[in-house]
């Protein structure tokens, strides 16, 4: 009887363990599946400050395309053991050249003399590294900081131009030519538009028309915004070489797409 009782108890315990295991893994799988549910799509609403006009292409602009800060140059200091080059030109702590050597040999010298390796000139073949003490690195950093602080920064010339939203076509062309001349000289151009009393012209549309005219050279430094009632401003600047290449690529892409669309329409007309 005792043996039968023990068998029943063992079976009962096994069933309870199976139920617990199923309950645990069932909850785990449910939580995992819930984590994998994708969030609903967000609907992007158009900018209410801009007017959409059929047939007017959106001007190329890089003013707010990137929110991240540009990459700054690496600070002068020890590179540790992270050296991507196999052969180095090494200079010792006294400024004397030790010639070309394998990076393993340079690291061995660094460890033997308790020094630090600093990259001096990366563009040379092979790159130039120097063995320096911590005090030497600190003094060089201070010297470079003082030099950078003392060097005058080139000032960018900013021109200003004002016009009315009721401006005539000929006058707008004259103003735009003046803007193009200033942009060619790498000046910043602040454009101010005042809403005329009986004019219904959209000032933001007028800004885009001006930019479209000088789009081969200029982009927004700061996009159009309302500064006070009836007055809006923007600042234009010359595009960099990288931006000019991106503009040309974007323009070529649009031309290709328009050409393909036109060919598709012609093909559809022939079939009909």
N, C-alpha and C positions, 0 to 999 in steps of 0.2 A: 504493500500500500504506500509505503514511504517513497519507493521508486516511482510509482505512478504519479504521486503528488508532485515530485520534483520535475518529472517530464512535463506535466501540465504547466507548472510555473515557468519553466524554461521556454515553452512555446508561447506563453502569454507575453513574456519579456521580449522575445524576438519580434512578435507582431507590433508591439509598442515602438520598438526601435525602428522598424520599417516605416511606420506611420510618421514618426518624427523626421526621419531622413527625407521622405517624400515631401513633407510640409516645408522643410528647410530649403530643399533644392527647387521646389515649386516657387517659393517666394523669391529666391535668388534669380531665377530665370525671368520672372515677371519684372523685377527691378531692372535687370539688364536690358530687356526689350523696351522698357519705358525710356531708358536713357538714350536709346538709339532712334527714338522718334524724332523726325526732323521738324524743326519749327516752321510755322506757316510762312509763305512768301510775303515779303513786305511790298507794298505798293508805293512806287516812287511818284510823287506828285510833281508837276512842273513848277518852275519858279514863277510866282505870281508877278514879280517885278519885271519880267521880260515878256514882250509881246511876240507871239508866233505869227509870222506872215508867210503865206505860201509862196514858194519860189525863191526866198532869201536864204542863202546857205549860212550856216553857223560859222562865224569867223574862228580861225585857229587861235587858241588862247592857252597859255600855260600858267596864268597867274595863280590859280588855286588848285592846280592838278596834284600837287604833292604837299602833304601836311608834314612830312618828316624833314628834319633839319639835314642839310648837306653834310656829307662825311668830312670830318676835319682831318688834317694831316696828323700822322702819329707823333706823339710828343717825344722829344729827345730823351733817351734813357736806355736802360738795360733791356736787351732783347731776351734775356734768360737763355734757355736752350732751344727756343723756337727759331731755328734758322732753316729757311727753305732751300738755301743754296749749298751745293756740294763742295765747291772750291771757293775760297775766300782770299782776299788780300788783307792781311792783318797788320795793324800798327800797334806797337806796344804803348805802355802808359807814359813813356817819355817822348812819344811822337816819332819814334824811329820805325822804319818799315821792316817787317819780318818776312816780307815776300808772300807768295801764294802758298796756301796750305789747305789740306782737307779740313772740313768743319770739325771732325772728331779730334784732330790735333789742336785746333783752336780752342775747343771746349776743354781739352786736357790742360792746356796752358792756363786757361781761366781758373780751373779748379786748383791747380798747383800753386798759383800765386794769389789766390783769393781775390780775384778781380772780376769785373763785369764786362761783357761784350756789348758794344754800342755800334749801331749802324750809322756810318757817316755818309756814304754815297752809294745809293742802290743802283743807279743807272750805269755805273761803270762795269766793265767786264774783266775780272770778276768783281763783285760788289766789295766795297771797302768797309771793314769793321775795325774798331779800335778797342784795345783792352784798357779799361779805366777803373779808377777807384771810385767808391761812392761819393767821396768829397769832390773829385774832379767832375763827376756827372752833375752834382748839385750846383757847382760854380758855373758850369757851362749853361745849365738851364736858366740860372739867374741872368747871365750875360745875354742870352737870346731873348729873354723876356724884356729886358731893358731896351734892347735894340729894336724889338718889335713895337714897344710902347713909344719910343722916340721917333720912329719913322713916320713921316706924315702920310696920311691916307689921301689918295686922290679924290677930290671933290667932284661929284657929278653935277653938271650944269642942268638946271631945271627951267624950262621955258613955260610960260602960261599963255593960254589962249581962251577967250570967251566968245560965245555966240548965242544967238537967240534960237529958240525952237522954230521960229517962223522965218529962218534965214532962207534967202533965195538960192536956187540951184547953182547959179554962177558964183555967188559969194561962198557957198559951201565948198565948191571945187577949189577956189583960191585958198581958203583956209586949210583945206586938206593938203594942198601942195606945200604950204608953209610947214605943216606938221611933218610931211615926208622929208623935207630938207633938214629939219632939226633932228629927226630920227636918224638920218644918214650920218649926222655928226655925233651920234651916240648920246644925244641929250635926252633927258626925261621931259615929257611934255604933259603938263596938267591942262586938261580940257574941261571948261566949265560951260554948262548949258543952262540958260534961264528960260523958263516956260513963259512964252508970250501970252498976253492977256486973252486974245481971241484965237489962239492956236490949239489944235487938238493933237499935234504931233507928239508921238511917244518919244521922250528924251532918251530912253534906253535903246530904242530902235535906232535913233540918230547916232548914238555912240557906236553901235555895231556897224552902221553904214560907214562911218569914218574909219574904223579899224579894218573893215573889209577892203577899203581903198588902199590902205598902206600895209595890207597883210603880208606882203612879200618881205617886209622888214620889221614890222612892229608887233608887239603883243601888249596885253595889259600888265602893268606893274601892280596896279590896284584896280579892281573891277569897278564899274560905275555904281555910285551910291548917292542917295539923297542926303545932302548936307543940311539943308533947311527947306522950308516949304517953297516949292517952285524952282529950286536950284539943285542941280546934280553935277557931280564931278567924277573924273577918272584920271588915271595917270598912265601914259603910254611909254614904252621903252623899246630899245632895239633888241631884237632876238639874238641869242648866242648862236655860235656855229652849230651846236648840238640841236638847238631848237629849230634852226633853219632846215637842217636835214630832216628832222621829224615832220616839219611843215610840208616839205617837198614830197616826202613819202606819203603823208596823209592826203595831199592834193592828188598825187598820182593814183592812189587807191580810189578816191572819189570819181576820178575821170574814168577809170576802168569799170567801176560799178555802174556809172551812168551809161557807158557804152554797151555793157552787157544787157542792161534793162531796155535800152533802145532796140537792140537786136532781138530781144525776146518779144517785144511788142510788135515789131515788124513781122516776125515769124508767126505770131498769133493771127495777125491781120491776113497773111497769105493763106493760112489754113482755113480761115473763115470764108 
